Amino acid sequence: AREVAWERVEDLNTVLKVGDGVTVKIMSKDGERTYTILGEWDNDPALGIIANRTSLAANMLGRRVDESFDLPSGGVARIVSIQPLSEEIRAWMKVLPQANA
C-alpha cells in the first residue's frame, strides 16, 4: 500500500484515492468506527484494516471529511476524519512479506 504524503496536519481535506494508505474515522447511526484502508490484499479485522477494493472502502473513495457515503449493509455514514497511518499500522505493514519486496 502507498501512504498519503502528509505535508501538514491541516491537509485533512485530502480526497481518498485508490492505493492511499489512510486511517478514516466514520460516524453512522451505529456510532463511530475507525478503518485503515490499505492495498488490495491487506486485511486485518482486529486492527480495522480493510482492502481498498472492499465495498466499504470503495464507497468512501473520492470523499472528503464531512461528506457522506452509503454503507454496504444499508444506511449512510459520514467521514469524520482522514489521518495518516498510525505507528501500529506502519509496524504491521513492515512484517508483511510484500513490504520487503
NUMAR-926811 format. One line per 8 residues: for each residue x, y, z of C-alpha. Coordinates in steps of 0.05 Angstrom, whole numbers. Each point is the difference from the previous one (the first is absolute). Layout:
BEGIN
X Y Z ~ ...
***
This chain:
BEGIN
0 0 0 ~ 23 70 -14 ~ -4 51 56 ~ -30 69 -11 ~ 53 54 3 ~ -19 44 58 ~ 36 67 -3 ~ -40 31 57
-53 -22 49 ~ -52 47 -30 ~ 5 -41 -65 ~ -62 -40 20 ~ -42 23 -59 ~ 37 -52 -41 ~ -46 -39 -45 ~ 5 -75 12
30 -35 -61 ~ 14 -72 -18 ~ 68 -21 27 ~ 2 52 55 ~ 18 -26 69 ~ -44 40 47 ~ -39 -7 64 ~ -72 23 -5
-47 12 58 ~ -74 -5 -19 ~ -65 14 37 ~ -65 -37 -14 ~ -64 -14 40 ~ 39 -57 32 ~ 54 46 27 ~ 71 18 -18
47 -50 -33 ~ 72 5 -24 ~ 27 -35 -62 ~ 68 -1 -33 ~ -4 -7 -75 ~ 61 -33 -30 ~ 16 -41 -63 ~ -41 -50 -38
21 -60 42 ~ 8 33 68 ~ -50 -22 53 ~ 0 -6 76 ~ -68 9 32 ~ 29 2 70 ~ 39 63 -19 ~ -56 29 -43
42 -9 -63 ~ -40 -8 -64 ~ 22 -8 -72 ~ -13 57 -48 ~ -44 -45 -43 ~ -51 -17 54 ~ -69 29 -9 ~ 8 43 62
66 30 -24 ~ -25 9 -71 ~ -60 40 27 ~ 47 46 38 ~ 49 12 -57 ~ -7 68 -32 ~ -30 30 64 ~ 26 53 47
-9 15 74 ~ -74 15 16 ~ -24 -33 -64 ~ -50 -58 5 ~ 1 -67 -35 ~ -43 -62 -4 ~ 17 -59 45 ~ 1 -68 -34
-47 -27 53 ~ -50 57 -11 ~ -3 68 31 ~ 46 59 -5 ~ 64 20 35 ~ 40 65 3 ~ 76 6 -3 ~ 22 33 66
75 1 -13 ~ 54 -23 -47 ~ 67 -12 34 ~ 69 -27 -20 ~ 17 -71 19 ~ 13 -12 74 ~ 65 -30 25 ~ -38 -65 16
-22 -6 -73 ~ 69 17 -26 ~ 29 -55 44 ~ -52 -49 -26 ~ 20 18 -72 ~ 74 -11 13 ~ -11 -73 18 ~ -38 -15 -65
39 -41 -51 ~ -17 48 -57 ~ 24 60 40 ~ 71 -27 -5 ~ -3 -13 -75
***
